[in-house]
């Protein structure tokens, strides 16, 4: 019987050609009326923390949730990493089911945006309810999807607040490099592994400009990704969220954490008790990523001071600077990390 079915299928393809796979109709954006409806069931205010990987999203999340009215958890990746929230409804079959005319629950409209919103709202509010907090957000860094993250988010959460933390791309580059080294990433090349071996033997040449911890390809790839991500996310967030968008620099958070958090909490609609300053200081004294890396590969991890600003100054060679400047020099100036291209 199986052979017969295969012969029939082959005959159909021969006579009529191969059947093209159906595509799902475009998922509609949620409407203002639908947002008002769903808030009757999930009333907590929502926010999302974005930022390129290794830019301080984790410490910002930990600080944000110190406030007694604010909860934040991490890496639901509703919009920032495949398969993402829309995978729940992103098939022709789902579109058929949620929008068919005989489905009297949909009021003549595709229910997909409501299904997505309800799923994400429940995940976040379930956690916030356990903490007894009325404002809830997710921290999910984005490095590859760029502006589409904000567009997808706005289609489901036009009423949310968006926070974007930015870090000097040169320090991002270093942090990403050591993360890959410590994790023994499958993407490491033979040259990368030779650098690791050399680091374990003698770290000095990597701190005085004689030898680079990078390959040219790594610098170019990460620098371009940082430029694309920061540029697109910032542009789209300003366009779509306007007054509901809060960009900040990681370096400013390190320098003056309490004033920065006061502004961020005010942006979320709550006031900061001065007693929180001590909590912030205590939280910033803990570096969980540093502890994890030390356990994983202490001989390499100890080479890089974690969570510091300006590590790149001790590790970039002249050649490293030239490559990074070529790709990202203008953006460094735009965000106030350099006055001009003379660094």
LUMVEX-201590 format. One record per residue (C-alpha): residue number from 0; residue in one letter; x, y, z. Coordinates in pm, 1 decimal, always signed. Each point is the difference from the previous one (the first is absolute). Layout:
# LUMVEX-201590
<i=NUM; aa=A; c1=X; c2=Y; c3=Z>
...
//
This chain:
# LUMVEX-201590
<i=0; aa=X; c1=+0.0; c2=+0.0; c3=+0.0>
<i=1; aa=X; c1=+284.3; c2=+238.9; c3=+87.3>
<i=2; aa=X; c1=+163.7; c2=-68.2; c3=-335.0>
<i=3; aa=X; c1=-329.2; c2=+66.1; c3=-177.0>
<i=4; aa=X; c1=-42.2; c2=+333.7; c3=+176.5>
<i=5; aa=X; c1=+351.5; c2=+101.9; c3=-99.0>
<i=6; aa=X; c1=-68.4; c2=-88.8; c3=-362.0>
<i=7; aa=X; c1=-319.5; c2=+205.6; c3=+4.3>
<i=8; aa=X; c1=+182.7; c2=+297.0; c3=+150.9>
<i=9; aa=X; c1=+279.3; c2=-27.7; c3=-257.9>
<i=10; aa=X; c1=-258.2; c2=-14.3; c3=-280.6>
<i=11; aa=X; c1=-176.1; c2=+313.2; c3=+128.8>
<i=12; aa=X; c1=+329.2; c2=+189.4; c3=+13.1>
<i=13; aa=X; c1=+89.1; c2=-118.9; c3=-351.6>
<i=14; aa=X; c1=-334.3; c2=+112.3; c3=-143.2>
<i=15; aa=X; c1=-69.7; c2=+316.1; c3=+203.6>
<i=16; aa=X; c1=+335.8; c2=+96.6; c3=+143.7>
<i=17; aa=X; c1=+104.5; c2=+8.8; c3=+362.2>
<i=18; aa=X; c1=-254.8; c2=+152.9; c3=+233.8>
<i=19; aa=X; c1=+130.0; c2=+325.5; c3=+144.9>
<i=20; aa=X; c1=-6.8; c2=+31.8; c3=+376.1>
<i=21; aa=X; c1=-262.4; c2=+243.1; c3=+123.4>
<i=22; aa=X; c1=+112.0; c2=+313.0; c3=+175.1>
<i=23; aa=X; c1=-166.3; c2=+141.8; c3=+303.7>
<i=24; aa=X; c1=-187.2; c2=+325.1; c3=-50.3>
<i=25; aa=X; c1=+165.0; c2=+294.5; c3=+173.4>
<i=26; aa=X; c1=-61.5; c2=+5.0; c3=+372.8>
<i=27; aa=X; c1=-199.2; c2=+316.8; c3=+74.4>
<i=28; aa=X; c1=+104.8; c2=+245.5; c3=+268.2>
<i=29; aa=X; c1=-206.2; c2=+18.5; c3=+314.2>
<i=30; aa=X; c1=-255.0; c2=+284.6; c3=+1.2>
<i=31; aa=X; c1=-50.5; c2=+261.2; c3=+269.8>
<i=32; aa=X; c1=-338.0; c2=-155.1; c3=+77.3>
<i=33; aa=X; c1=+159.6; c2=-341.8; c3=+43.2>
<i=34; aa=X; c1=+266.0; c2=+143.7; c3=+230.6>
<i=35; aa=X; c1=-272.8; c2=+153.2; c3=+216.3>
<i=36; aa=X; c1=-185.6; c2=-333.0; c3=+5.8>
<i=37; aa=X; c1=+298.7; c2=-209.7; c3=+97.1>
<i=38; aa=X; c1=+97.7; c2=+241.3; c3=+276.1>
<i=39; aa=X; c1=-321.9; c2=-93.9; c3=+174.6>
<i=40; aa=X; c1=+154.7; c2=-342.4; c3=+53.2>
<i=41; aa=X; c1=+370.8; c2=+92.5; c3=+17.8>
<i=42; aa=X; c1=+13.5; c2=+351.0; c3=+148.2>
<i=43; aa=X; c1=+366.8; c2=+29.6; c3=+99.0>
<i=44; aa=X; c1=+211.8; c2=+253.4; c3=-186.9>
<i=45; aa=X; c1=+269.1; c2=-161.0; c3=-219.8>
<i=46; aa=X; c1=+351.7; c2=+99.0; c3=-98.7>
<i=47; aa=X; c1=+281.9; c2=-159.2; c3=-196.7>
<i=48; aa=X; c1=+375.0; c2=+39.3; c3=+48.8>
<i=49; aa=X; c1=+196.6; c2=-25.5; c3=-324.5>
<i=50; aa=X; c1=+369.3; c2=+32.2; c3=-76.9>
<i=51; aa=X; c1=+273.5; c2=-172.3; c3=-193.5>
<i=52; aa=X; c1=+138.5; c2=-308.1; c3=+174.9>
<i=53; aa=X; c1=+268.4; c2=+80.8; c3=+260.2>
<i=54; aa=X; c1=-130.9; c2=+355.0; c3=+45.9>
<i=55; aa=X; c1=-121.1; c2=-12.1; c3=+360.7>
<i=56; aa=X; c1=-355.8; c2=-125.0; c3=-48.4>
<i=57; aa=X; c1=+35.6; c2=-245.7; c3=+288.5>
<i=58; aa=X; c1=+117.6; c2=+246.5; c3=+264.5>
<i=59; aa=X; c1=-267.1; c2=+246.3; c3=-114.0>
<i=60; aa=X; c1=-265.8; c2=-269.0; c3=+45.1>
<i=61; aa=X; c1=+130.1; c2=-81.8; c3=+348.1>
<i=62; aa=X; c1=-6.3; c2=+365.0; c3=+100.2>
<i=63; aa=X; c1=-342.3; c2=+71.1; c3=-150.2>
<i=64; aa=X; c1=-168.4; c2=-271.0; c3=+204.6>
<i=65; aa=X; c1=+139.0; c2=+129.9; c3=+328.4>
<i=66; aa=X; c1=-293.2; c2=+241.3; c3=+2.0>
<i=67; aa=X; c1=-294.3; c2=-134.1; c3=+203.7>
<i=68; aa=X; c1=-243.0; c2=+67.4; c3=-285.8>
<i=69; aa=X; c1=+211.5; c2=-121.6; c3=-293.6>
<i=70; aa=X; c1=+71.5; c2=-357.7; c3=-104.0>
<i=71; aa=X; c1=+228.4; c2=-105.7; c3=-283.4>
<i=72; aa=X; c1=+112.1; c2=-341.3; c3=-112.9>
<i=73; aa=X; c1=+208.9; c2=-99.4; c3=-293.6>
<i=74; aa=X; c1=+33.7; c2=-150.6; c3=-341.7>
<i=75; aa=X; c1=-349.9; c2=-96.9; c3=-98.8>
<i=76; aa=X; c1=+116.5; c2=+116.3; c3=-344.2>
<i=77; aa=X; c1=-352.6; c2=+86.3; c3=-105.5>
<i=78; aa=X; c1=+138.4; c2=+209.8; c3=-287.4>
<i=79; aa=X; c1=+377.7; c2=-36.1; c3=+7.6>
<i=80; aa=X; c1=+98.2; c2=-358.8; c3=-78.0>
<i=81; aa=X; c1=-158.6; c2=-266.4; c3=-218.5>
<i=82; aa=X; c1=-245.3; c2=-166.3; c3=+17.4>
<i=83; aa=X; c1=-154.6; c2=+293.9; c3=+193.2>
<i=84; aa=X; c1=-355.1; c2=+71.6; c3=+107.8>
<i=85; aa=X; c1=-145.3; c2=+3.9; c3=-350.4>
<i=86; aa=X; c1=+91.7; c2=-365.5; c3=-49.4>
<i=87; aa=X; c1=-320.4; c2=-75.8; c3=+194.4>
<i=88; aa=X; c1=-209.9; c2=+117.0; c3=-294.5>
<i=89; aa=X; c1=+242.9; c2=+23.8; c3=-292.0>
<i=90; aa=X; c1=-143.0; c2=-275.2; c3=-222.5>
<i=91; aa=X; c1=-272.9; c2=-6.5; c3=-265.8>
<i=92; aa=X; c1=-189.5; c2=-248.7; c3=+215.5>
<i=93; aa=X; c1=+1.5; c2=+236.7; c3=+297.0>
<i=94; aa=X; c1=-120.0; c2=+283.9; c3=-222.3>
<i=95; aa=X; c1=-281.0; c2=-219.6; c3=-133.5>
<i=96; aa=X; c1=-109.7; c2=-97.4; c3=+348.0>
<i=97; aa=X; c1=+20.5; c2=+345.1; c3=+160.1>
<i=98; aa=X; c1=-159.7; c2=+196.3; c3=-283.7>
<i=99; aa=X; c1=-250.4; c2=-235.4; c3=-166.6>
<i=100; aa=X; c1=-347.5; c2=+143.0; c3=-43.0>
<i=101; aa=X; c1=-171.3; c2=-290.4; c3=+175.7>
<i=102; aa=X; c1=+202.1; c2=+71.5; c3=+316.3>
<i=103; aa=X; c1=-249.8; c2=+223.7; c3=+177.4>
<i=104; aa=X; c1=+247.0; c2=+87.6; c3=+276.5>
<i=105; aa=X; c1=+219.1; c2=+215.9; c3=-225.7>
<i=106; aa=X; c1=-259.8; c2=+267.5; c3=-88.0>
<i=107; aa=X; c1=+114.5; c2=-8.1; c3=-360.7>
<i=108; aa=X; c1=+366.0; c2=+69.6; c3=+77.6>
<i=109; aa=X; c1=+315.6; c2=-210.9; c3=+28.2>
<i=110; aa=X; c1=+46.7; c2=-79.6; c3=+369.3>
<i=111; aa=X; c1=+375.9; c2=-47.9; c3=-35.9>
<i=112; aa=X; c1=+113.5; c2=+327.2; c3=+163.3>
<i=113; aa=X; c1=-226.3; c2=-65.0; c3=+298.5>
<i=114; aa=X; c1=+131.1; c2=-355.0; c3=+36.8>
<i=115; aa=X; c1=+358.6; c2=+130.3; c3=-2.8>
<i=116; aa=X; c1=-74.2; c2=+282.0; c3=+242.5>
<i=117; aa=X; c1=-192.5; c2=-223.8; c3=+238.6>
<i=118; aa=X; c1=+281.8; c2=-257.1; c3=+5.8>
<i=119; aa=X; c1=+270.4; c2=+257.0; c3=+74.6>
<i=120; aa=X; c1=-216.5; c2=+188.1; c3=+249.9>
<i=121; aa=X; c1=-74.8; c2=-317.6; c3=+193.0>
<i=122; aa=X; c1=+366.1; c2=-104.2; c3=+11.8>
<i=123; aa=X; c1=+106.4; c2=+337.9; c3=+137.7>
<i=124; aa=X; c1=-295.0; c2=+70.3; c3=+230.0>
<i=125; aa=X; c1=+10.7; c2=-348.1; c3=+151.3>
<i=126; aa=X; c1=+354.1; c2=+73.8; c3=+120.4>
<i=127; aa=X; c1=-81.4; c2=+354.4; c3=+110.4>
<i=128; aa=X; c1=-301.4; c2=-117.0; c3=+198.9>
<i=129; aa=X; c1=+224.1; c2=-234.7; c3=+199.1>
<i=130; aa=X; c1=+218.3; c2=+300.4; c3=+85.2>
<i=131; aa=X; c1=-297.1; c2=+224.0; c3=+79.2>
<i=132; aa=X; c1=+107.4; c2=+263.3; c3=-253.2>
<i=133; aa=X; c1=-210.9; c2=+207.9; c3=-237.2>
<i=134; aa=X; c1=+251.3; c2=+81.1; c3=-276.9>
<i=135; aa=X; c1=+176.7; c2=-279.1; c3=-185.8>
<i=136; aa=X; c1=+256.4; c2=-26.2; c3=-276.3>
<i=137; aa=X; c1=+225.7; c2=-237.1; c3=-188.3>
<i=138; aa=X; c1=+371.4; c2=+35.7; c3=-69.0>
<i=139; aa=X; c1=+100.7; c2=-161.8; c3=-328.1>
<i=140; aa=X; c1=+311.6; c2=+126.0; c3=-178.2>
<i=141; aa=X; c1=-6.0; c2=+18.1; c3=-376.8>
<i=142; aa=X; c1=+301.8; c2=-16.0; c3=-225.4>
<i=143; aa=X; c1=-116.6; c2=-135.0; c3=-333.7>
<i=144; aa=X; c1=-360.3; c2=+97.7; c3=-76.1>
<i=145; aa=X; c1=+55.7; c2=+373.5; c3=+50.7>
<i=146; aa=X; c1=-286.2; c2=+234.7; c3=-90.9>
<i=147; aa=X; c1=-244.5; c2=-282.7; c3=-64.4>
<i=148; aa=X; c1=-1.5; c2=-63.7; c3=+374.1>
<i=149; aa=X; c1=-159.3; c2=+338.1; c3=+63.0>
<i=150; aa=X; c1=-245.7; c2=-30.9; c3=-288.0>
<i=151; aa=X; c1=-117.4; c2=-343.2; c3=+115.8>
<i=152; aa=X; c1=-26.5; c2=+122.7; c3=+357.5>
<i=153; aa=X; c1=-202.3; c2=+305.4; c3=-95.8>
<i=154; aa=X; c1=-244.8; c2=-216.6; c3=-195.1>
<i=155; aa=X; c1=-93.3; c2=-182.7; c3=+322.2>
<i=156; aa=X; c1=+100.2; c2=+247.5; c3=+273.8>
<i=157; aa=X; c1=-55.1; c2=+353.2; c3=-134.2>
<i=158; aa=X; c1=-79.4; c2=+104.4; c3=+357.8>
<i=159; aa=X; c1=+324.8; c2=-131.1; c3=+154.3>
<i=160; aa=X; c1=+305.8; c2=+193.5; c3=+108.7>
<i=161; aa=X; c1=+335.8; c2=-80.1; c3=-160.2>
<i=162; aa=X; c1=+338.3; c2=+33.7; c3=+168.7>
<i=163; aa=X; c1=+316.5; c2=-29.3; c3=-210.3>
<i=164; aa=X; c1=+337.0; c2=-28.6; c3=+172.8>
<i=165; aa=X; c1=+304.9; c2=+88.7; c3=-209.0>
<i=166; aa=X; c1=+363.5; c2=-84.2; c3=+69.9>
<i=167; aa=X; c1=+320.8; c2=+113.5; c3=-171.7>
<i=168; aa=X; c1=+31.4; c2=-242.0; c3=-291.1>
<i=169; aa=X; c1=+370.5; c2=-50.8; c3=+65.7>
<i=170; aa=X; c1=-71.5; c2=-138.5; c3=+347.0>
<i=171; aa=X; c1=-286.3; c2=-203.5; c3=-144.5>
<i=172; aa=X; c1=+250.2; c2=-149.2; c3=-243.0>
<i=173; aa=X; c1=+236.4; c2=-101.2; c3=+279.8>
<i=174; aa=X; c1=-276.7; c2=-140.6; c3=+217.5>
<i=175; aa=X; c1=-136.8; c2=-205.7; c3=-288.6>
<i=176; aa=X; c1=+348.3; c2=-129.5; c3=-74.0>
<i=177; aa=X; c1=+62.0; c2=-124.3; c3=+351.7>
<i=178; aa=X; c1=-347.7; c2=-144.8; c3=+25.4>
<i=179; aa=X; c1=+78.4; c2=-212.6; c3=-305.4>
<i=180; aa=X; c1=+336.7; c2=-98.4; c3=+142.1>
<i=181; aa=X; c1=-141.8; c2=-100.6; c3=+336.9>
<i=182; aa=X; c1=-290.7; c2=-190.6; c3=-151.6>
<i=183; aa=X; c1=+234.9; c2=-173.6; c3=-244.8>
<i=184; aa=X; c1=-244.0; c2=+97.5; c3=-274.2>
<i=185; aa=X; c1=-46.2; c2=-236.6; c3=-291.6>
<i=186; aa=X; c1=+61.6; c2=+297.9; c3=-227.8>
<i=187; aa=X; c1=+361.6; c2=+41.7; c3=+111.1>
<i=188; aa=X; c1=+246.0; c2=-27.3; c3=-289.1>
<i=189; aa=X; c1=+346.3; c2=-161.7; c3=+14.9>
<i=190; aa=X; c1=+148.8; c2=+351.0; c3=+27.8>
<i=191; aa=X; c1=-234.5; c2=+77.6; c3=+291.4>
<i=192; aa=X; c1=+122.6; c2=-309.2; c3=+180.5>
<i=193; aa=X; c1=+361.9; c2=+98.7; c3=-58.3>
<i=194; aa=X; c1=-75.8; c2=+334.6; c3=+164.4>
<i=195; aa=X; c1=-152.6; c2=-179.5; c3=+300.5>
<i=196; aa=X; c1=+309.8; c2=-214.8; c3=+39.3>
<i=197; aa=X; c1=+224.0; c2=+308.1; c3=-20.4>
<i=198; aa=X; c1=-212.6; c2=+180.0; c3=+262.6>
<i=199; aa=X; c1=+45.2; c2=-286.8; c3=+241.9>
<i=200; aa=X; c1=+377.9; c2=+6.0; c3=-50.7>
<i=201; aa=X; c1=+63.9; c2=+375.7; c3=+22.3>
<i=202; aa=X; c1=-262.6; c2=+275.0; c3=+25.4>
<i=203; aa=X; c1=+241.7; c2=+294.5; c3=-14.7>
<i=204; aa=X; c1=+17.3; c2=+39.4; c3=-382.5>
<i=205; aa=X; c1=-379.1; c2=+31.6; c3=-7.7>
<i=206; aa=X; c1=-2.1; c2=+295.0; c3=+241.3>
<i=207; aa=X; c1=+268.2; c2=+225.2; c3=-148.8>
<i=208; aa=X; c1=-95.6; c2=+11.7; c3=-367.7>
<i=209; aa=X; c1=+240.3; c2=-263.4; c3=-127.9>
<i=210; aa=X; c1=-262.0; c2=-264.1; c3=-75.3>
<i=211; aa=X; c1=-375.2; c2=+0.8; c3=-59.6>
<i=212; aa=X; c1=-257.6; c2=-227.5; c3=+159.9>
<i=213; aa=X; c1=-205.0; c2=+34.1; c3=-320.4>
<i=214; aa=X; c1=+7.0; c2=-112.8; c3=-357.3>
<i=215; aa=X; c1=-85.7; c2=+265.0; c3=-259.7>
<i=216; aa=X; c1=-312.7; c2=-191.8; c3=-95.2>
<i=217; aa=X; c1=-126.6; c2=-2.9; c3=+359.4>
<i=218; aa=X; c1=+43.4; c2=+376.4; c3=+36.4>
<i=219; aa=X; c1=-177.3; c2=+71.8; c3=-326.6>
<i=220; aa=X; c1=-288.1; c2=-237.1; c3=+72.8>
<i=221; aa=X; c1=-74.4; c2=+117.3; c3=+353.4>
<i=222; aa=X; c1=+59.5; c2=+368.5; c3=-75.8>
<i=223; aa=X; c1=-243.7; c2=-6.0; c3=-290.7>
<i=224; aa=X; c1=-256.4; c2=-187.5; c3=+204.7>
<i=225; aa=X; c1=+32.2; c2=+253.6; c3=+280.7>
<i=226; aa=X; c1=-43.2; c2=+290.1; c3=-242.6>
<i=227; aa=X; c1=-299.3; c2=-155.5; c3=-174.7>
<i=228; aa=X; c1=-171.6; c2=-102.1; c3=+322.2>
<i=229; aa=X; c1=+46.7; c2=+328.0; c3=+183.2>
<i=230; aa=X; c1=-87.3; c2=+215.7; c3=-300.6>
<i=231; aa=X; c1=-312.3; c2=-189.4; c3=-101.7>
<i=232; aa=X; c1=-137.8; c2=-62.5; c3=+349.6>
<i=233; aa=X; c1=+48.8; c2=+363.4; c3=+101.4>
<i=234; aa=X; c1=-150.5; c2=+136.9; c3=-321.5>
<i=235; aa=X; c1=-305.0; c2=-226.3; c3=+12.4>
<i=236; aa=X; c1=-56.7; c2=+52.5; c3=+371.1>
<i=237; aa=X; c1=+6.0; c2=+378.0; c3=-45.1>
<i=238; aa=X; c1=-237.6; c2=-28.8; c3=-295.8>
<i=239; aa=X; c1=-250.7; c2=-239.9; c3=+151.7>
<i=240; aa=X; c1=+18.7; c2=+62.8; c3=+374.6>
<i=241; aa=X; c1=+102.1; c2=+368.2; c3=+24.2>
<i=242; aa=X; c1=-70.6; c2=+102.2; c3=+362.9>
<i=243; aa=X; c1=-16.0; c2=-363.0; c3=+107.4>
<i=244; aa=X; c1=+365.6; c2=-59.7; c3=-89.2>
<i=245; aa=X; c1=+288.5; c2=+29.1; c3=+248.7>
<i=246; aa=X; c1=+355.8; c2=-40.7; c3=-134.7>
<i=247; aa=X; c1=+291.7; c2=-0.7; c3=+243.7>
<i=248; aa=X; c1=+372.0; c2=-70.0; c3=-1.8>
<i=249; aa=X; c1=+149.0; c2=-282.8; c3=+203.9>
<i=250; aa=X; c1=+293.8; c2=+222.7; c3=+92.5>
<i=251; aa=X; c1=-234.1; c2=+259.6; c3=+154.3>
<i=252; aa=X; c1=-164.7; c2=-274.4; c3=+203.1>
<i=253; aa=X; c1=+340.0; c2=-105.6; c3=+133.8>
<i=254; aa=X; c1=+101.4; c2=+357.4; c3=+83.5>
<i=255; aa=X; c1=-323.8; c2=+116.6; c3=+169.1>
<i=256; aa=X; c1=-228.4; c2=-298.0; c3=+54.6>
<i=257; aa=X; c1=-254.9; c2=+151.4; c3=+237.6>
<i=258; aa=X; c1=-78.4; c2=+316.1; c3=-204.3>
<i=259; aa=X; c1=-27.6; c2=-209.6; c3=-316.9>
<i=260; aa=X; c1=-234.8; c2=-246.3; c3=+170.3>
<i=261; aa=X; c1=-206.2; c2=+287.0; c3=+141.9>
<i=262; aa=X; c1=-58.1; c2=+120.7; c3=-355.8>
<i=263; aa=X; c1=-75.8; c2=-348.8; c3=-126.4>
<i=264; aa=X; c1=-251.7; c2=-72.3; c3=+275.8>
<i=265; aa=X; c1=-163.7; c2=+340.1; c3=-59.0>
<i=266; aa=X; c1=-26.4; c2=-98.7; c3=-367.8>
<i=267; aa=X; c1=-181.9; c2=-315.7; c3=+112.1>
<i=268; aa=X; c1=-234.4; c2=+208.4; c3=+212.9>
<i=269; aa=X; c1=+131.7; c2=-59.8; c3=+352.1>
<i=270; aa=X; c1=+199.8; c2=+201.7; c3=+250.4>
<i=271; aa=X; c1=+326.8; c2=-115.5; c3=+156.0>
<i=272; aa=X; c1=+36.5; c2=-16.5; c3=+376.7>
<i=273; aa=X; c1=+347.0; c2=+133.0; c3=+101.0>
<i=274; aa=X; c1=+49.2; c2=-325.3; c3=+192.2>
<i=275; aa=X; c1=+31.5; c2=-175.1; c3=-336.3>
<i=276; aa=X; c1=+339.9; c2=+161.5; c3=-54.1>
<i=277; aa=X; c1=+157.8; c2=-244.7; c3=+247.0>
<i=278; aa=X; c1=-172.5; c2=-292.1; c3=-173.8>
<i=279; aa=X; c1=+135.7; c2=+117.2; c3=-333.9>
<i=280; aa=X; c1=+352.9; c2=+26.3; c3=+136.6>
<i=281; aa=X; c1=-22.0; c2=-350.9; c3=+141.7>
<i=282; aa=X; c1=-139.0; c2=-144.4; c3=-324.0>
<i=283; aa=X; c1=+270.3; c2=+161.2; c3=-210.2>
<i=284; aa=X; c1=+262.5; c2=-151.5; c3=+226.5>
<i=285; aa=X; c1=-100.9; c2=-343.4; c3=-122.8>
<i=286; aa=X; c1=+113.7; c2=-118.9; c3=-342.6>
<i=287; aa=X; c1=-167.8; c2=-331.9; c3=-65.1>
<i=288; aa=X; c1=+143.2; c2=-24.2; c3=-350.2>
<i=289; aa=X; c1=+352.5; c2=+45.5; c3=+133.4>
<i=290; aa=X; c1=-54.9; c2=-276.2; c3=+254.9>
<i=291; aa=X; c1=-136.7; c2=-234.5; c3=-266.6>
<i=292; aa=X; c1=+290.8; c2=+66.4; c3=-236.0>
<i=293; aa=X; c1=+252.4; c2=-51.2; c3=+279.8>
<i=294; aa=X; c1=-146.8; c2=-341.8; c3=+73.9>
<i=295; aa=X; c1=-9.5; c2=-90.2; c3=-367.8>
<i=296; aa=X; c1=+348.7; c2=+112.6; c3=-105.6>
<i=297; aa=X; c1=+177.0; c2=+197.4; c3=+269.3>
<i=298; aa=X; c1=+337.0; c2=+8.3; c3=-175.7>
<i=299; aa=X; c1=-152.3; c2=+204.9; c3=-283.8>
<i=300; aa=X; c1=-285.3; c2=+176.0; c3=+178.3>
<i=301; aa=X; c1=+232.9; c2=+161.8; c3=+255.2>
<i=302; aa=X; c1=+173.5; c2=+186.3; c3=-282.9>
<i=303; aa=X; c1=-296.6; c2=+232.9; c3=-56.6>
<i=304; aa=X; c1=-150.4; c2=+224.6; c3=+271.3>
<i=305; aa=X; c1=-374.3; c2=-61.3; c3=-37.2>
<i=306; aa=X; c1=-261.3; c2=+272.1; c3=-20.4>
<i=307; aa=X; c1=+253.2; c2=+280.7; c3=-35.6>
<i=308; aa=X; c1=+2.2; c2=+286.3; c3=-247.4>
<i=309; aa=X; c1=+300.5; c2=+59.0; c3=-222.0>
<i=310; aa=X; c1=+155.9; c2=-348.6; c3=-1.4>
<i=311; aa=X; c1=+61.0; c2=+45.7; c3=-370.3>
<i=312; aa=X; c1=+269.6; c2=+262.8; c3=+63.8>
<i=313; aa=X; c1=+233.0; c2=-264.0; c3=+142.4>
<i=314; aa=X; c1=-72.9; c2=-267.3; c3=-257.8>
<i=315; aa=X; c1=-46.6; c2=+159.7; c3=-339.7>
<i=316; aa=X; c1=+302.4; c2=+5.8; c3=-225.6>
<i=317; aa=X; c1=+46.5; c2=+283.5; c3=-249.5>
<i=318; aa=X; c1=-128.0; c2=-235.3; c3=-269.1>
<i=319; aa=X; c1=-308.4; c2=-89.4; c3=+208.1>
<i=320; aa=X; c1=-81.3; c2=+369.1; c3=+39.1>
<i=321; aa=X; c1=+28.4; c2=+64.3; c3=-371.8>
<i=322; aa=X; c1=-241.1; c2=-279.3; c3=-89.4>
<i=323; aa=X; c1=-257.0; c2=+91.6; c3=+263.9>
<i=324; aa=X; c1=+20.0; c2=+369.6; c3=-85.5>
<i=325; aa=X; c1=-61.7; c2=-75.2; c3=-365.8>
<i=326; aa=X; c1=-326.6; c2=-177.7; c3=+80.1>
<i=327; aa=X; c1=-130.5; c2=+165.1; c3=+315.4>
<i=328; aa=X; c1=+190.9; c2=+325.7; c3=+47.5>
<i=329; aa=X; c1=-293.2; c2=+225.0; c3=-88.5>
<i=330; aa=X; c1=-234.7; c2=-176.2; c3=+239.3>
<i=331; aa=X; c1=+249.1; c2=+34.9; c3=+285.9>
<i=332; aa=X; c1=-3.9; c2=+374.7; c3=-54.7>
<i=333; aa=X; c1=-378.9; c2=+12.4; c3=-30.7>
<i=334; aa=X; c1=-44.5; c2=-167.8; c3=+340.4>
<i=335; aa=X; c1=+265.2; c2=+213.8; c3=+167.8>
<i=336; aa=X; c1=+269.8; c2=-262.8; c3=+40.0>
<i=337; aa=X; c1=+243.3; c2=+206.1; c3=-206.9>
<i=338; aa=X; c1=+12.5; c2=+364.4; c3=-107.1>
<i=339; aa=X; c1=+141.6; c2=-81.1; c3=-341.9>
<i=340; aa=X; c1=+194.0; c2=-266.6; c3=-187.0>
<i=341; aa=X; c1=+339.0; c2=+75.7; c3=+152.6>
<i=342; aa=X; c1=-7.9; c2=-267.2; c3=+271.4>
//
